[in-house]
Amino acid sequence: MIEIILAIAIGFLAGIITGLIPGIHINLLAAMIISSLPLLLNYLSPLPIIIFITAMSLTHIFLDAIPSSFLGAPESSVLAVMPTHKLLLKGQGYDAIRLLSIGSFLGIISI
């Protein structure tokens, strides 16, 4: 049980890093984890690794909008960046982040 809680917490922190720092994407960390699976599986079962990647991806989805909106450094599609940048120029950057977060939440629960 402690492995699962640690996997969620570390995945959450890794998602914050991948979401807020432009250039570090979740696919980079996931590829590094998958390439080191033979070593990791000697110490962990597959379940904490899966939970870590899932927690990281869910956190990344919500935080990816912040640097793309405020810094103009998009990692997502142009369809999400251009409207948020237009709202930022109008002084409504926080509203754009709120709307993107609501859209991300609705997208996750609709799956």
C-alpha positions as CSV (number, residue, x, y, z in Angstrom):
1,M,0.0,0.0,0.0
2,I,2.9,2.4,0.8
3,E,4.3,1.8,-2.7
4,I,1.0,3.0,-4.3
5,I,0.8,6.1,-2.2
6,L,4.5,6.9,-2.9
7,A,3.9,6.3,-6.6
8,I,0.9,8.7,-6.6
9,A,2.9,11.4,-4.7
10,I,6.0,11.1,-6.8
11,G,3.9,11.0,-10.0
12,F,2.1,14.1,-8.9
13,L,5.4,15.9,-8.3
14,A,6.8,14.7,-11.7
15,G,3.6,16.0,-13.3
16,I,4.1,19.4,-11.8
17,I,7.6,19.5,-13.2
18,T,6.6,18.3,-16.7
19,G,3.6,20.6,-16.7
20,L,5.3,23.8,-15.6
21,I,8.7,23.6,-17.2
22,P,8.5,24.2,-21.0
23,G,10.6,21.6,-22.9
24,I,10.2,18.8,-20.4
25,H,7.3,16.7,-21.6
26,I,5.6,13.7,-20.0
27,N,6.6,11.6,-23.0
28,L,10.3,12.2,-22.2
29,L,9.9,10.9,-18.6
30,A,7.7,8.0,-19.7
31,A,10.2,7.0,-22.3
32,M,13.0,7.1,-19.7
33,I,10.9,5.0,-17.3
34,I,10.0,2.4,-20.0
35,S,13.6,2.1,-21.1
36,S,14.7,1.4,-17.6
37,L,11.9,-1.1,-16.9
38,P,14.3,-4.1,-16.7
39,L,16.1,-2.5,-13.8
40,L,12.9,-1.1,-12.1
41,L,11.1,-4.4,-12.2
42,N,13.9,-5.9,-10.1
43,Y,12.8,-3.6,-7.2
44,L,9.1,-2.8,-8.0
45,S,6.0,-4.5,-9.3
46,P,4.5,-3.2,-12.4
47,L,1.5,-1.6,-10.6
48,P,3.4,1.3,-8.9
49,I,5.0,2.1,-12.2
50,I,1.7,2.3,-14.0
51,I,0.2,4.4,-11.2
52,F,3.2,6.7,-11.3
53,I,2.8,7.3,-15.1
54,T,-1.0,7.8,-14.7
55,A,-0.6,10.3,-11.8
56,M,2.0,12.2,-13.7
57,S,-0.1,12.4,-16.9
58,L,-3.2,13.6,-15.0
59,T,-1.3,16.3,-13.3
60,H,0.5,17.3,-16.5
61,I,-2.9,17.7,-18.3
62,F,-4.0,20.4,-15.9
63,L,-0.7,22.3,-15.5
64,D,0.4,22.3,-19.1
65,A,-1.8,25.3,-19.9
66,I,0.0,27.6,-17.5
67,P,3.3,28.0,-19.4
68,S,1.6,27.9,-22.8
69,S,-0.7,30.7,-21.8
70,F,1.6,33.0,-19.8
71,L,5.0,32.4,-21.4
72,G,3.9,31.7,-24.9
73,A,5.8,28.4,-24.9
74,P,3.2,25.9,-26.1
75,E,3.6,22.2,-25.8
76,S,0.0,21.5,-26.6
77,S,-1.8,22.2,-29.9
78,V,-2.1,25.6,-31.4
79,L,-5.9,25.3,-31.0
80,A,-5.5,25.6,-27.3
81,V,-2.7,28.2,-27.3
82,M,-4.1,30.8,-29.6
83,P,-7.3,31.5,-27.7
84,T,-5.6,31.6,-24.4
85,H,-2.9,34.0,-25.7
86,K,-5.6,36.3,-27.1
87,L,-7.3,36.3,-23.7
88,L,-4.0,37.0,-22.0
89,L,-3.5,40.0,-24.2
90,K,-6.9,41.3,-23.1
91,G,-6.0,40.9,-19.5
92,Q,-8.0,37.7,-19.0
93,G,-5.2,35.2,-18.6
94,Y,-6.5,33.7,-15.4
95,D,-9.9,33.2,-17.0
96,A,-8.2,31.3,-19.8
97,I,-6.5,29.0,-17.4
98,R,-9.7,28.5,-15.5
99,L,-11.5,27.6,-18.8
100,L,-8.7,25.2,-19.8
101,S,-8.8,23.5,-16.4
102,I,-12.6,23.0,-16.7
103,G,-12.2,21.6,-20.2
104,S,-9.4,19.3,-19.0
105,F,-11.6,18.1,-16.1
106,L,-14.6,17.5,-18.4
107,G,-12.4,15.7,-20.9
108,I,-11.0,13.4,-18.2
109,I,-14.4,12.5,-16.7
110,S,-15.9,11.9,-20.1
111,I,-13.5,9.1,-20.9
